[in-house]
Amino acid sequence: MSGFRAFILRGNLVELAVAFIMGTAFALVVTSFSTMLMGFIGKISGNPDFSTVTIAQVNVGKFINALIAFVILAAVVYFFVIVPYTKAKERFFPTTEPEGTPEDVALLKEIRDALVTRADNV
């Protein structure tokens, strides 16, 4: 029973559950935003639903609707989630330059110096 309790109380599981709930709620907001935007597109083009559009007797309208919804979703996620998250992460958790020389670079410099010394002695 203690293993199950540890599994349930593990931080990653709780964070995943919260992310799922927030993601579902955010999806509803973005879906309604997409519907609203499609309404404006409909005002401009005269038809907010492209599901009946055909090209060479092939119905491509559902694909056009899905493509427009995807672009709207991607833009909303990028500008309202990714950009603010990145700025907040840089502000509150700035990246620091590592001090000193990385081990692999130091080793390569030693090899270079050894080869130069060896070439000078020959």
C-alpha positions in Angstrom: 0.0 0.0 0.0 2.9 2.4 0.7 4.2 1.9 -2.9 0.8 2.9 -4.2 0.7 6.0 -2.0 4.1 7.0 -3.1 3.0 6.6 -6.7 -0.1 8.8 -6.2 1.8 11.4 -4.3 4.7 11.6 -6.7 5.1 15.2 -7.9 5.1 14.3 -11.6 1.8 12.5 -11.5 0.1 15.4 -9.7 1.7 17.9 -12.2 0.5 15.7 -15.1 -3.0 15.6 -13.8 -3.1 19.4 -13.3 -1.6 19.9 -16.8 -4.3 17.6 -18.3 -7.1 19.5 -16.6 -5.7 22.9 -17.5 -5.1 21.6 -21.1 -8.7 20.5 -21.4 -10.0 23.8 -20.2 -7.6 25.7 -22.4 -8.7 23.6 -25.4 -12.3 24.7 -24.8 -11.2 28.4 -24.8 -9.2 28.0 -28.0 -12.0 26.1 -29.7 -14.5 28.9 -28.9 -11.9 31.4 -30.0 -11.5 29.5 -33.3 -15.2 29.4 -33.7 -15.4 33.2 -33.1 -12.6 33.8 -35.6 -14.2 31.6 -38.2 -17.3 33.7 -37.8 -15.3 36.8 -38.7 -13.8 35.0 -41.6 -17.3 34.1 -42.6 -18.3 37.7 -42.5 -15.5 38.5 -44.9 -15.9 35.5 -47.2 -19.6 35.0 -46.8 -19.3 31.4 -45.4 -17.7 30.6 -42.1 -17.9 26.8 -42.8 -15.7 25.5 -45.6 -16.8 21.9 -45.3 -18.6 22.0 -48.7 -15.7 23.4 -50.7 -14.6 21.1 -53.5 -11.7 21.2 -55.8 -11.9 19.0 -59.0 -14.9 17.1 -57.4 -12.8 16.3 -54.3 -14.2 17.7 -51.0 -11.3 19.5 -49.3 -13.5 21.7 -47.1 -13.1 19.7 -43.9 -9.3 19.8 -44.4 -9.5 23.6 -44.9 -11.6 23.9 -41.7 -9.1 21.7 -39.8 -6.1 23.6 -41.2 -7.5 27.0 -40.2 -8.4 25.7 -36.7 -4.8 24.3 -36.4 -3.2 27.5 -37.4 -5.4 29.5 -34.9 -4.6 27.0 -32.2 -0.8 27.1 -32.9 -0.8 30.9 -32.9 -2.8 31.1 -29.6 -0.5 28.5 -27.9 2.6 30.2 -29.2 1.7 33.8 -28.4 -0.2 33.2 -25.1 1.7 30.2 -23.7 5.2 29.7 -25.2 6.3 33.4 -25.4 5.2 34.4 -21.9 6.6 31.1 -20.4 10.0 31.7 -22.1 10.1 35.3 -20.9 9.2 34.3 -17.4 11.7 31.5 -17.4 14.5 33.9 -18.5 13.5 36.5 -16.0 13.1 34.2 -12.9 15.6 31.5 -13.8 18.4 33.1 -15.9 20.8 30.8 -17.5 24.3 31.2 -16.2 27.4 30.6 -18.2 29.4 27.6 -16.9 32.5 28.6 -15.1 35.8 27.3 -16.4 36.5 25.2 -19.5 34.4 22.0 -20.1 36.4 18.8 -19.5 36.3 17.8 -23.2 37.6 21.2 -24.4 40.4 21.1 -21.8 41.3 17.6 -22.8 41.4 18.6 -26.5 43.7 21.6 -25.6 46.0 19.3 -23.7 46.2 16.9 -26.7 46.9 19.9 -29.0 49.6 21.2 -26.8 51.2 17.8 -26.5 51.2 17.4 -30.3 52.7 20.9 -30.7 55.4 20.0 -28.2 56.1 16.7 -29.9 56.3 18.4 -33.3 58.8 20.9 -31.9 61.0 18.2 -30.5 61.2 16.2 -33.7 
